[in-house]
């Protein structure tokens, strides 16, 4: 069970590293606009806000990697950061797009359940 918990936690970390790249560096590119369904005008106007959001996703990824690197001693850190991922996903789904619930909160919840069971 520990291996499954660590693999899913690592996948959530990678997902948030991908969010960082999309939001900080690709927001106003054709790929970023396609992923988020943005017009060129909105992407340009919201670029700095997206970069800030991407930075926070990077912190989530870094926290999860930190917890993984600590092994068993990192369980509480993984639980904390996975809980943050879930809260951010639920909030994003409630205020932005329901899709965020499935892309962010659900993977975080699966990883958290596996960490608790490990």
Secondary structure, DSSP 8 states (H G I E B T S, - for coil): -HHHHHHHHHHHHHHHHHHHHHHHTSTTSHHHHHHHT--HHHHHHTHHHHHHHHHHHHHHHHHHHHHHHTGGGGHHHHHHHHHHHHHHHHHHHHHT-THHIIIIIHHHHHHHHHHHH-
